[in-house]
């Protein structure tokens, strides 16, 4: 398949797409979450919003074959999905701005942001497919690193800029700004074509290619049944399903922790959380390099033990974060070791993805990991809303959940 137009600017194009994916996430997971906490929303409220909004990330293994199959279009197979997802994303964000003027009910906000992250998930899957299509094998590692750095920059940029606008002009104006920003980026990206014969715009419905949709769904089901019969795959799935529970609880609680125990304002929380992401970039590059040199399980073990220790420190010495140096240091350390673990998890999941259906199996692993975060967010709703636990006790439980994945990964051996 030829991509003469995109090939010329492929690295820039892919980096912009990855940056764009991060814009709604910076808004939802950082600035809005911190703003709501600063305006009296509880851990339960925040966790409920993010748990509902995050569901599309766990459905990527179903989205991917659908996009691959319905890819016959005069606009270009990937380009049509990319542009659709960007303008769909912009419209959902602008709709969220309208809704926030009427209601700030957690369930309603969660459902609105569910549509935004559904659009983002479609964009993510389409971008990954395009990257596979247009990148040479000997440049994928380098470009993936650059794309990941672009995503992190977009996440930080979105978090800080939208938080600043919220502080100056209010929540609704900040959301409108993000929606307009995404819309104009969509117009900018529409000038890139996969092939010179593609149309810039076509309203024809995407057509299925040779009944591939039913074949792909059957293939996914086949992979699941094959996996159940292999001793190591159930262990890896259990690892993925438990690997992000602690993160789900932590990210639902962090804003409340710093607002109520360290007396930080919402803008400062977003700013320092966003800046801490760059420590995560360093950790990702280091973790990716070491995963090729040593056993990935060692990196995962070090990361989760350290994350458990940090949560234990927060639970035991909660007032420590009142001191700015320690408060910032803890944010940086949490970001670093979360990213350090992530790269090793990606590496080990790739090693266990086998045969001609490796992409589908890898998508199942990643969907399980996203589902794990939703489980953690749901537990945060239970701990805060039903049990009424203090944030210190919640972090004590989080420290235990951070160690849980190590039980399942202990006996994994990708070289069997």
Rosetta blueprint (number, residue, H / E / L):
1 X L
2 X L
3 X L
4 X H
5 X H
6 X H
7 X H
8 X H
9 X L
10 X H
11 X H
12 X H
13 X H
14 X H
15 X H
16 X H
17 X H
18 X H
19 X H
20 X H
21 X H
22 X H
23 X H
24 X H
25 X H
26 X H
27 X H
28 X H
29 X H
30 X H
31 X H
32 X H
33 X H
34 X H
35 X H
36 X H
37 X H
38 X H
39 X L
40 X L
41 X L
42 X L
43 X H
44 X H
45 X H
46 X H
47 X H
48 X H
49 X H
50 X H
51 X H
52 X H
53 X H
54 X H
55 X H
56 X H
57 X H
58 X H
59 X H
60 X H
61 X H
62 X H
63 X H
64 X H
65 X H
66 X H
67 X H
68 X H
69 X H
70 X L
71 X L
72 X E
73 X L
74 X L
75 X L
76 X L
77 X H
78 X H
79 X H
80 X H
81 X H
82 X H
83 X H
84 X H
85 X H
86 X H
87 X H
88 X H
89 X H
90 X H
91 X H
92 X H
93 X H
94 X H
95 X H
96 X H
97 X H
98 X H
99 X H
100 X H
101 X L
102 X L
103 X L
104 X L
105 X L
106 X H
107 X H
108 X H
109 X H
110 X H
111 X H
112 X H
113 X H
114 X H
115 X H
116 X H
117 X H
118 X H
119 X H
120 X H
121 X H
122 X H
123 X H
124 X H
125 X H
126 X H
127 X H
128 X H
129 X H
130 X H
131 X H
132 X H
133 X H
134 X H
135 X L
136 X L
137 X H
138 X H
139 X H
140 X H
141 X H
142 X H
143 X H
144 X H
145 X H
146 X H
147 X H
148 X H
149 X H
150 X H
151 X H
152 X H
153 X H
154 X H
155 X H
156 X H
157 X H
158 X H
159 X H
160 X H
161 X H
162 X H
163 X H
164 X H
165 X H
166 X H
167 X H
168 X H
169 X H
170 X L
171 X H
172 X H
173 X H
174 X H
175 X H
176 X H
177 X H
178 X H
179 X H
180 X H
181 X H
182 X H
183 X H
184 X H
185 X H
186 X H
187 X H
188 X H
189 X H
190 X L
191 X L
192 X L
193 X L
194 X L
195 X L
196 X L
197 X L
198 X L
199 X L
200 X L
201 X L
202 X L
203 X L
204 X L
205 X L
206 X L
207 X E
208 X L
209 X L
210 X L
211 X L
212 X H
213 X H
214 X H
215 X H
216 X H
217 X H
218 X H
219 X H
220 X H
221 X H
222 X H
223 X H
224 X H
225 X H
226 X H
227 X H
228 X H
229 X L
230 X L
231 X H
232 X H
233 X H
234 X H
235 X H
236 X H
237 X H
238 X H
239 X H
240 X H
241 X H
242 X H
243 X H
244 X L
245 X H
246 X H
247 X H
248 X H
249 X H
250 X H
251 X H
252 X H
253 X H
254 X H
255 X H
256 X H
257 X H
258 X H
259 X H
260 X H
261 X L
262 X L
263 X L
264 X L
265 X L
266 X H
267 X H
268 X H
269 X H
270 X H
271 X H
272 X H
273 X H
274 X H
275 X H
276 X H
277 X H
278 X H
279 X H
280 X H
281 X H
282 X H
283 X H
284 X H
285 X H
286 X H
287 X H
288 X H
289 X H
290 X H
291 X H
292 X H
293 X H
294 X L
295 X L
296 X H
297 X H
298 X H
299 X H
300 X H
301 X H
302 X H
303 X H
304 X H
305 X H
306 X H
307 X H
308 X H
309 X H
310 X H
311 X H
312 X H
313 X H
314 X H
315 X H
316 X H
317 X L
318 X H
319 X H
320 X H
321 X H
322 X H
323 X L
324 X H
325 X H
326 X H
327 X H
328 X H
329 X H
330 X H
331 X H
332 X H
333 X H
334 X H
335 X H
336 X H
337 X H
338 X H
339 X H
340 X H
341 X H
342 X H
343 X H
344 X H
345 X H
346 X H
347 X H
348 X H
349 X H
350 X H
351 X H
352 X H
353 X L
354 X L
355 X H
356 X H
357 X H
358 X H
359 X H
360 X H
361 X H
362 X H
363 X H
364 X H
365 X H
366 X H
367 X H
368 X H
369 X H
370 X H
371 X H
372 X H
373 X H
374 X H
375 X H
376 X H
377 X H
378 X H
379 X H
380 X H
381 X H
382 X H
383 X H
384 X H
385 X H
386 X H
387 X L
388 X L
389 X L
390 X L
391 X H
392 X H
393 X H
394 X H
395 X H
396 X H
397 X H
398 X H
399 X H
400 X H
401 X H
402 X H
403 X H
404 X H
405 X H
406 X H
407 X H
408 X H
409 X H
410 X L
411 X L
412 X L
413 X L
414 X L
415 X L
416 X L
